Amino acid sequence: MRRDFCDGVGIARLLNATLVLPKFEVAAYWNESSGFADVFDVDYFIQQMDGYVKVVKDLPPEIASREPFRVDTSKRKGQFDYIESVLPSLLEHHYISITPAMSQRRDRYPLYAKAALCQACYNALRLTKVLEEKGAELLQAIPKPFLSLHLRFEPDMVAYSQCQYPSLSPASLESVDAVRGDRKPWTGEMATIWRNRGKCPLTPSETAFILQALSLPTNTNIYLAAGDGLMEIEGLTSIYTNVFTKSSLLSGEDFTSMHGNTKAALDYYVSINSDSYIATYFGNMDKMVAAMRAFNRMSKTVFLSRRAFAEFTSQGLKGKELMEALWKAHADDFGTGRGYALPDCFCEFKL
């Protein structure tokens, strides 16, 4: 959601349009009713965007009752795509809504649009005071130093990947099957090809193995930045025993009253402020966290290579030999603490 909103700011600047604060599409994320103002500091955002993009909380009365003209921007890639294809709709209808575009080429934006996008993402878009205070409380409760580990191994994630995990427990396999729908797993040679392309999420036990290969001590303090329903977590906690979660650090009342959006926001807050950040996937949160950490000169950010793990294990490597190969595969990123999400960050210097 943060990524999509940042993109929306850049597009609004390209079109010289007024931006209306968005309403979250509940079904696309979590089944809840929290809104933009429940997560982000609205007044601060509007103030900080002054001079970049005009932002309003609500539509003017004369068009508030109308449905917006919907524009699919999923195939738009750069400045002229928007000016030639989207601007005419805005001029005709005066009020349009755009769909998120995974194929955005922000590097093709002119400098004034990049500046607006960067100002929104890295300066203006901050959490509400209540959430920042809760995040600071959570940060304070985690033993130092610590790393934040973004681990993705929920049933829907595994089902979406179309990967096979025959060694999972019966309960985990049942959870995956319950949400799989039409996305059947690859079989035979295609399953091997798919896995060797790095398409399969790392299990908690595979994650623990790679962390050991990177010589991460088993008494390391680890904050687990993960959603509800994480499967097979014992594969990690049986080796790394100092693992902390939101539910273990916050009071039961605090935790149960939180929406999915606010839980994710807390994970983001802790991750951008952690001593180190390690991710097992390369998703939107990982890209945003890596970019914010780079922007704040916090460079210890590493992405574990699913592809390297799959290729080495398919070659029959095991034990010490596998650990040595994994160390070499991660040596550059681990040694320099960069990670490869940083091309998404266009702001080389603080504005």
C-alpha positions as CSV (number, residue, x, y, z in Angstrom):
1,M,0.0,0.0,0.0
2,R,2.8,2.3,0.8
3,R,4.5,1.6,-2.6
4,D,1.2,2.2,-4.5
5,F,0.6,5.5,-2.7
6,C,4.1,6.7,-3.4
7,D,3.5,5.9,-7.1
8,G,0.2,7.8,-6.9
9,V,2.1,10.9,-5.7
10,G,4.5,10.7,-8.6
11,I,1.7,10.2,-11.1
12,A,-0.3,13.1,-9.6
13,R,2.8,15.3,-10.1
14,L,3.3,14.1,-13.7
15,L,-0.3,15.1,-14.5
16,N,-0.2,18.3,-12.4
17,A,-3.3,16.9,-10.6
18,T,-4.7,17.3,-7.1
19,L,-4.3,14.1,-5.0
20,V,-7.2,12.9,-2.9
21,L,-6.2,10.8,0.1
22,P,-6.9,7.2,-0.9
23,K,-9.3,4.7,0.7
24,F,-7.7,1.3,1.2
25,E,-9.1,-1.5,-0.8
26,V,-9.9,-3.8,2.1
27,A,-10.2,-7.1,0.1
28,A,-6.8,-6.5,-1.6
29,Y,-4.9,-6.6,1.7
30,W,-6.7,-7.7,5.0
31,N,-10.3,-8.2,5.9
32,E,-10.6,-5.0,8.0
33,S,-11.9,-1.5,7.9
34,S,-8.9,0.7,8.9
35,G,-8.3,3.7,6.7
36,F,-5.4,5.9,5.6
37,A,-5.7,8.2,8.7
38,D,-5.6,5.1,11.0
39,V,-2.0,4.4,9.8
40,F,-0.5,7.6,8.5
41,D,-0.3,11.2,9.9
42,V,-2.6,13.0,7.4
43,D,-2.0,16.6,8.5
44,Y,1.8,16.1,8.5
45,F,1.7,14.6,5.1
46,I,-0.4,17.4,3.5
47,Q,1.9,20.0,5.1
48,Q,5.1,18.3,3.9
49,M,3.8,17.9,0.4
50,D,3.0,21.6,0.0
51,G,4.9,22.8,-3.0
52,Y,5.2,19.3,-4.5
53,V,1.6,18.1,-5.0
54,K,-1.7,19.6,-3.7
55,V,-3.3,17.0,-1.4
56,V,-6.9,17.2,-0.1
57,K,-8.6,14.9,2.5
58,D,-11.9,14.8,0.7
59,L,-13.5,15.5,-2.7
60,P,-15.2,18.9,-3.3
61,P,-19.0,18.7,-2.8
62,E,-19.8,19.1,-6.5
63,I,-18.1,15.8,-7.4
64,A,-18.2,13.9,-4.1
65,S,-21.3,12.0,-5.0
66,R,-19.9,10.9,-8.4
67,E,-18.1,7.7,-9.1
68,P,-14.6,8.4,-10.5
69,F,-13.7,7.4,-14.0
70,R,-11.4,4.4,-13.6
71,V,-8.2,4.2,-15.5
72,D,-6.1,1.1,-15.7
73,T,-2.5,2.1,-15.4
74,S,-1.0,-1.4,-15.1
75,K,0.7,-1.1,-18.5
76,R,2.0,2.5,-18.1
77,K,5.7,2.7,-17.8
78,G,6.9,6.2,-18.0
79,Q,6.2,9.9,-18.2
80,F,4.7,10.0,-21.7
81,D,2.5,7.0,-21.2
82,Y,0.7,9.1,-18.6
83,I,0.6,12.4,-20.4
84,E,-0.6,10.9,-23.7
85,S,-2.9,8.3,-22.3
86,V,-4.1,9.3,-18.9
87,L,-4.1,13.1,-18.9
88,P,-7.0,13.3,-21.6
89,S,-9.2,11.2,-19.2
90,L,-8.4,13.5,-16.3
91,L,-9.2,16.6,-18.4
92,E,-12.4,15.2,-19.6
93,H,-13.8,13.7,-16.4
94,H,-12.0,15.9,-13.9
95,Y,-11.9,13.1,-11.4
96,I,-10.2,9.7,-12.0
97,S,-9.0,6.8,-10.0
98,I,-6.0,4.7,-11.0
99,T,-5.1,1.1,-10.3
100,P,-1.7,0.2,-8.9
101,A,1.0,-0.5,-11.6
102,M,3.6,-3.1,-10.8
103,S,5.5,-2.2,-14.0
104,Q,6.2,1.4,-12.9
105,R,9.4,2.8,-14.4
106,R,10.1,5.6,-11.9
107,D,13.6,6.0,-13.3
108,R,11.9,7.4,-16.4
109,Y,10.2,10.2,-14.5
110,P,11.4,13.7,-14.9
111,L,13.2,15.1,-11.9
112,Y,10.2,17.1,-10.6
113,A,8.1,14.0,-10.4
114,K,10.9,12.0,-8.8
115,A,11.3,14.8,-6.2
116,A,7.6,14.6,-5.4
117,L,7.7,10.8,-5.1
118,C,10.8,10.9,-2.9
119,Q,9.4,13.6,-0.7
120,A,6.3,11.6,-0.1
121,C,8.0,8.2,0.5
122,Y,11.0,9.3,2.6
123,N,9.9,12.5,4.4
124,A,6.2,13.2,4.3
125,L,4.7,9.7,4.8
126,R,5.0,8.9,8.5
127,L,3.0,6.9,10.9
128,T,0.4,8.4,13.2
129,K,1.7,9.6,16.6
130,V,-0.1,6.7,18.3
131,L,1.5,4.1,16.0
132,E,5.0,5.7,16.3
133,E,4.7,5.6,20.1
134,K,3.7,2.0,19.9
135,G,6.5,1.2,17.5
136,A,9.0,3.0,19.8
137,E,7.7,0.9,22.7
138,L,8.1,-2.3,20.7
139,L,11.6,-1.2,19.6
140,Q,12.6,-0.5,23.2
141,A,11.4,-3.9,24.4
142,I,13.6,-5.9,21.9
143,P,17.0,-6.8,23.4
144,K,19.9,-5.1,21.6
145,P,21.6,-5.5,19.3
146,F,19.1,-7.3,17.1
147,L,18.2,-8.1,13.5
148,S,14.7,-7.9,12.0
149,L,13.9,-11.0,9.9
150,H,11.1,-10.8,7.4
151,L,10.0,-14.4,7.0
152,R,7.3,-15.3,4.5
153,F,5.9,-18.7,4.9
154,E,2.2,-18.3,5.4
155,P,-0.3,-20.7,3.7
156,D,-1.4,-18.2,1.1
157,M,2.2,-17.4,0.2
158,V,3.1,-21.1,-0.3
159,A,-0.1,-21.7,-2.3
160,Y,0.5,-18.7,-4.5
161,S,4.1,-19.9,-5.2
162,Q,2.8,-23.1,-6.8
163,C,5.7,-25.0,-5.1
164,Q,5.7,-28.4,-3.5
165,Y,6.8,-29.0,0.1
166,P,6.2,-32.7,0.8
167,S,8.1,-32.5,4.1
168,L,5.6,-30.1,5.7
169,S,3.5,-31.3,8.6
170,P,-0.1,-32.6,7.8
171,A,-1.5,-29.5,9.5
172,S,0.5,-27.2,7.3
173,L,-0.3,-29.1,4.1
174,E,-4.0,-28.9,5.0
175,S,-3.7,-25.1,5.5
176,V,-2.0,-24.7,2.1
177,D,-4.6,-26.9,0.4
178,A,-7.4,-24.9,1.9
179,V,-6.3,-21.7,0.2
180,R,-4.7,-23.1,-3.0
181,G,-7.8,-22.7,-5.2
182,D,-6.8,-23.2,-8.9
183,R,-3.1,-22.6,-8.3
184,K,-2.0,-26.2,-8.5
185,P,1.7,-26.9,-7.7
186,W,4.1,-27.7,-10.5
187,T,5.1,-31.3,-10.8
188,G,7.9,-33.3,-12.3
189,E,10.7,-31.5,-14.2
190,M,8.7,-28.2,-14.2
191,A,8.7,-28.2,-10.4
192,T,12.5,-28.5,-10.4
193,I,12.9,-25.7,-13.0
194,W,10.5,-23.5,-11.1
195,R,12.3,-24.0,-7.8
196,N,15.7,-23.4,-9.3
197,R,14.5,-20.1,-10.7
198,G,14.1,-19.0,-7.0
199,K,10.3,-19.0,-7.1
200,C,9.8,-21.0,-3.9
201,P,9.7,-19.3,-0.5
202,L,12.3,-20.5,2.0
203,T,10.9,-22.5,4.9
204,P,11.9,-21.5,8.5
205,S,14.3,-24.4,8.7
206,E,15.9,-23.5,5.4
207,T,16.2,-19.9,6.6
208,A,17.9,-21.1,9.8
209,F,20.3,-23.2,7.8
210,I,21.3,-20.2,5.6
211,L,21.7,-17.9,8.6
212,Q,24.1,-20.5,10.1
213,A,26.0,-20.6,6.8
214,L,26.4,-16.8,7.2
215,S,28.0,-17.5,10.6
216,L,25.1,-15.8,12.4
217,P,25.4,-16.9,16.1
218,T,22.4,-19.0,17.3
219,N,22.0,-16.6,20.3
220,T,21.4,-13.6,18.0
221,N,18.4,-11.5,19.0
222,I,15.9,-11.8,16.2
223,Y,12.7,-9.8,15.8
224,L,10.3,-11.8,13.6
225,A,8.6,-9.4,11.2
226,A,5.9,-11.7,9.9
227,G,2.1,-11.9,9.5
228,D,-0.3,-14.1,11.3
229,G,-0.4,-17.8,10.4
230,L,3.4,-18.4,9.9
231,M,3.9,-22.1,9.4
232,E,6.6,-24.5,10.6
233,I,8.2,-21.7,12.8
234,E,9.8,-24.4,15.0
235,G,12.3,-25.0,12.2
236,L,13.8,-21.5,13.1
237,T,13.2,-21.3,16.8
238,S,14.6,-24.7,17.5
239,I,18.0,-23.3,16.4
240,Y,17.7,-19.6,17.0
241,T,16.2,-19.4,20.5
242,N,16.1,-15.6,21.0
243,V,13.3,-14.9,18.6
244,F,10.8,-12.1,19.5
245,T,7.4,-11.3,18.0
246,K,4.8,-8.6,18.4
247,S,2.5,-10.9,20.2
248,S,5.3,-11.8,22.8
249,L,6.3,-8.2,23.4
250,L,3.0,-6.3,23.4
251,S,0.2,-6.7,25.9
252,G,-2.5,-9.1,24.8
253,E,-5.0,-6.3,24.7
254,D,-2.8,-4.2,22.5
255,F,-2.1,-7.0,20.1
256,T,-5.7,-8.4,19.7
257,S,-7.1,-4.9,19.1
258,M,-4.8,-4.2,16.2
259,H,-5.7,-4.5,12.5
260,G,-3.5,-6.2,9.9
261,N,-2.5,-2.7,8.6
262,T,-1.3,-1.5,12.0
263,K,0.6,-4.8,12.6
264,A,2.3,-4.5,9.3
265,A,3.1,-0.8,10.0
266,L,4.8,-1.8,13.3
267,D,6.9,-4.4,11.5
268,Y,8.0,-1.8,9.0
269,Y,8.8,0.7,11.8
270,V,11.0,-1.9,13.7
271,S,12.6,-3.1,10.5
272,I,13.8,0.4,9.3
273,N,15.2,1.0,12.8
274,S,16.8,-2.4,13.4
275,D,20.6,-3.0,13.5
276,S,20.3,-5.4,10.6
277,Y,17.5,-6.4,8.2
278,I,17.4,-9.8,6.6
279,A,14.6,-10.9,4.2
280,T,13.7,-14.3,2.9
281,Y,11.7,-12.9,0.0
282,F,11.9,-9.9,-2.4
283,G,8.5,-8.4,-1.9
284,N,7.1,-4.9,-1.6
285,M,7.9,-4.5,2.1
286,D,11.4,-5.7,1.6
287,K,12.0,-3.2,-1.2
288,M,10.5,-0.3,0.8
289,V,12.4,-1.2,4.0
290,A,15.7,-1.5,2.0
291,A,15.2,1.8,0.3
292,M,14.4,3.6,3.6
293,R,17.3,2.0,5.4
294,A,19.6,3.1,2.5
295,F,18.1,6.6,2.6
296,N,18.9,6.8,6.3
297,R,22.4,5.3,5.8
298,M,21.5,2.1,7.6
299,S,23.1,-0.3,5.1
300,K,23.1,-3.7,6.9
301,T,20.4,-5.2,4.7
302,V,20.6,-8.7,3.2
303,F,18.3,-10.7,1.0
304,L,18.6,-14.5,1.3
305,S,18.9,-16.1,-2.1
306,R,16.2,-18.7,-2.7
307,R,17.7,-19.4,-6.1
308,A,21.1,-20.2,-4.8
309,F,19.7,-22.5,-2.1
310,A,17.6,-24.4,-4.7
311,E,20.4,-24.7,-7.2
312,F,22.9,-26.0,-4.6
313,T,20.5,-28.5,-3.1
314,S,19.4,-29.8,-6.5
315,Q,23.1,-30.4,-7.2
316,G,23.1,-32.7,-4.1
317,L,25.2,-30.4,-1.9
318,K,24.6,-31.0,1.9
319,G,26.0,-30.1,5.2
320,K,29.3,-28.2,5.3
321,E,29.7,-28.2,1.6
322,L,26.3,-26.6,1.2
323,M,27.1,-24.0,3.9
324,E,30.3,-23.0,2.1
325,A,28.5,-22.6,-1.2
326,L,25.8,-20.5,0.5
327,W,28.4,-18.3,2.2
328,K,30.1,-17.6,-1.2
329,A,26.7,-16.9,-2.8
330,H,25.9,-14.2,-0.2
331,A,29.5,-13.0,0.6
332,D,29.3,-9.7,-1.4
333,D,25.9,-8.7,0.0
334,F,26.6,-9.9,3.5
335,G,30.1,-8.3,3.6
336,T,29.0,-4.9,2.3
337,G,25.5,-5.0,3.8
338,R,23.8,-3.7,0.7
339,G,21.2,-6.1,-0.7
340,Y,19.9,-5.6,-4.2
341,A,16.7,-3.7,-3.6
342,L,18.5,-0.3,-3.6
343,P,17.8,0.5,-7.3
344,D,14.3,1.2,-6.2
345,C,15.6,4.1,-4.1
346,F,15.9,7.2,-6.3
347,C,16.9,9.5,-3.4
348,E,20.6,9.5,-3.1
349,F,20.6,12.4,-0.7
350,K,18.2,13.6,1.9
351,L,16.0,16.3,0.6
